[in-house]
Amino acid sequence: MKNMNRLALLAFLSTLTVAACSPSEREQAEDSAEETMQQAEDAAEEAADETQDAANDAADASGDAWDETKDAADDAWEETKASADSAWDETQEAAGEAGDYLSDAAITTRVKAAFAEAAQLDALDINVETIDGVVVLSGVVASQDVADLAAQLAEGIEGVESVENDIEVQN
């Protein structure tokens, strides 16, 4: 832009100088002024072309940046979604395990309550453990009838899959 202003100023000064010259000097000055004006026009065109090229480059860079940002956002979304799905699966699994544990604890409690209600049994003599719905009875009782009654009571409790009767009969 400075070059264009300088060239225009030079052309103007040349025109003023031409007025005080002879016809041949005037013609030479006019040619010089025309050449200077042509150089100014060429410089202006070149500057416009360079500006257009820079604008095009900036637009391309902006488009590339947009594409990269969009791709990064898509990747982040996919990673977030995968993490959320994984966390959900782990939560469901943990909840299932907790539910199994609570179910086993509930079964053990129900079996012990049934033993406490049975007049023929001393609930303190029989140990009860439940693992995945399987009730394991252990301890020492006075007769086989008491051991069998404990097993029958345990089998009647909701949620019991099977009963392992490891109760020993005292001699």
URUR-V448845 format. One record per residue. N is the residue number from 1. RES is the residue in three letters. OMEGA is omega as a letter, one per 20 degrees, with the letter a starting at -180 (999 if undefined). NEAR is the number of other C-alpha atoms within 8 Angstrom. Layout:
n->N res->RES omega->OMEGA near->NEAR
n->N res->RES omega->OMEGA near->NEAR
This chain:
n->1 res->MET omega->r near->6
n->2 res->LYS omega->r near->5
n->3 res->ASN omega->a near->8
n->4 res->MET omega->r near->10
n->5 res->ASN omega->r near->8
n->6 res->ARG omega->a near->8
n->7 res->LEU omega->r near->12
n->8 res->ALA omega->r near->11
n->9 res->LEU omega->r near->8
n->10 res->LEU omega->r near->9
n->11 res->ALA omega->r near->12
n->12 res->PHE omega->r near->8
n->13 res->LEU omega->r near->8
n->14 res->SER omega->r near->12
n->15 res->THR omega->r near->11
n->16 res->LEU omega->a near->8
n->17 res->THR omega->a near->9
n->18 res->VAL omega->a near->11
n->19 res->ALA omega->a near->7
n->20 res->ALA omega->a near->6
n->21 res->CYS omega->r near->9
n->22 res->SER omega->a near->6
n->23 res->PRO omega->a near->6
n->24 res->SER omega->r near->7
n->25 res->GLU omega->r near->9
n->26 res->ARG omega->r near->11
n->27 res->GLU omega->r near->8
n->28 res->GLN omega->r near->8
n->29 res->ALA omega->r near->12
n->30 res->GLU omega->r near->11
n->31 res->ASP omega->r near->8
n->32 res->SER omega->r near->9
n->33 res->ALA omega->r near->11
n->34 res->GLU omega->r near->9
n->35 res->GLU omega->r near->8
n->36 res->THR omega->r near->12
n->37 res->MET omega->r near->11
n->38 res->GLN omega->r near->8
n->39 res->GLN omega->r near->9
n->40 res->ALA omega->r near->12
n->41 res->GLU omega->r near->8
n->42 res->ASP omega->r near->8
n->43 res->ALA omega->r near->10
n->44 res->ALA omega->r near->10
n->45 res->GLU omega->r near->8
n->46 res->GLU omega->r near->8
n->47 res->ALA omega->r near->9
n->48 res->ALA omega->r near->8
n->49 res->ASP omega->r near->8
n->50 res->GLU omega->r near->8
n->51 res->THR omega->r near->8
n->52 res->GLN omega->r near->8
n->53 res->ASP omega->r near->8
n->54 res->ALA omega->r near->8
n->55 res->ALA omega->r near->8
n->56 res->ASN omega->r near->8
n->57 res->ASP omega->r near->8
n->58 res->ALA omega->r near->8
n->59 res->ALA omega->r near->8
n->60 res->ASP omega->a near->8
n->61 res->ALA omega->r near->8
n->62 res->SER omega->r near->8
n->63 res->GLY omega->r near->8
n->64 res->ASP omega->r near->8
n->65 res->ALA omega->r near->8
n->66 res->TRP omega->r near->8
n->67 res->ASP omega->r near->8
n->68 res->GLU omega->r near->8
n->69 res->THR omega->r near->8
n->70 res->LYS omega->r near->8
n->71 res->ASP omega->r near->8
n->72 res->ALA omega->r near->8
n->73 res->ALA omega->r near->8
n->74 res->ASP omega->r near->8
n->75 res->ASP omega->r near->8
n->76 res->ALA omega->r near->8
n->77 res->TRP omega->a near->8
n->78 res->GLU omega->r near->8
n->79 res->GLU omega->r near->8
n->80 res->THR omega->r near->8
n->81 res->LYS omega->r near->8
n->82 res->ALA omega->r near->8
n->83 res->SER omega->r near->8
n->84 res->ALA omega->r near->8
n->85 res->ASP omega->r near->8
n->86 res->SER omega->r near->8
n->87 res->ALA omega->r near->8
n->88 res->TRP omega->r near->8
n->89 res->ASP omega->r near->8
n->90 res->GLU omega->r near->8
n->91 res->THR omega->r near->8
n->92 res->GLN omega->r near->8
n->93 res->GLU omega->r near->8
n->94 res->ALA omega->r near->8
n->95 res->ALA omega->r near->8
n->96 res->GLY omega->r near->8
n->97 res->GLU omega->r near->8
n->98 res->ALA omega->r near->8
n->99 res->GLY omega->r near->8
n->100 res->ASP omega->a near->9
n->101 res->TYR omega->a near->9
n->102 res->LEU omega->r near->8
n->103 res->SER omega->r near->10
n->104 res->ASP omega->r near->12
n->105 res->ALA omega->r near->9
n->106 res->ALA omega->r near->8
n->107 res->ILE omega->r near->14
n->108 res->THR omega->a near->12
n->109 res->THR omega->a near->8
n->110 res->ARG omega->r near->9
n->111 res->VAL omega->r near->12
n->112 res->LYS omega->r near->10
n->113 res->ALA omega->r near->8
n->114 res->ALA omega->r near->10
n->115 res->PHE omega->a near->12
n->116 res->ALA omega->r near->10
n->117 res->GLU omega->a near->6
n->118 res->ALA omega->a near->7
n->119 res->ALA omega->a near->6
n->120 res->GLN omega->a near->5
n->121 res->LEU omega->r near->9
n->122 res->ASP omega->a near->9
n->123 res->ALA omega->a near->8
n->124 res->LEU omega->a near->5
n->125 res->ASP omega->a near->8
n->126 res->ILE omega->r near->12
n->127 res->ASN omega->a near->8
n->128 res->VAL omega->r near->11
n->129 res->GLU omega->r near->8
n->130 res->THR omega->r near->12
n->131 res->ILE omega->a near->7
n->132 res->ASP omega->r near->7
n->133 res->GLY omega->r near->12
n->134 res->VAL omega->a near->11
n->135 res->VAL omega->r near->15
n->136 res->VAL omega->r near->11
n->137 res->LEU omega->r near->14
n->138 res->SER omega->a near->11
n->139 res->GLY omega->a near->10
n->140 res->VAL omega->r near->10
n->141 res->VAL omega->a near->13
n->142 res->ALA omega->a near->8
n->143 res->SER omega->r near->8
n->144 res->GLN omega->r near->8
n->145 res->ASP omega->r near->6
n->146 res->VAL omega->r near->11
n->147 res->ALA omega->r near->13
n->148 res->ASP omega->r near->8
n->149 res->LEU omega->r near->8
n->150 res->ALA omega->r near->10
n->151 res->ALA omega->r near->12
n->152 res->GLN omega->r near->8
n->153 res->LEU omega->a near->11
n->154 res->ALA omega->a near->12
n->155 res->GLU omega->a near->10
n->156 res->GLY omega->a near->7
n->157 res->ILE omega->r near->10
n->158 res->GLU omega->r near->5
n->159 res->GLY omega->a near->7
n->160 res->VAL omega->r near->13
n->161 res->GLU omega->r near->8
n->162 res->SER omega->a near->8
n->163 res->VAL omega->r near->12
n->164 res->GLU omega->a near->9
n->165 res->ASN omega->r near->9
n->166 res->ASP omega->a near->8
n->167 res->ILE omega->r near->11
n->168 res->GLU omega->r near->9
n->169 res->VAL omega->a near->10
n->170 res->GLN omega->a near->7
n->171 res->ASN omega->999 near->3
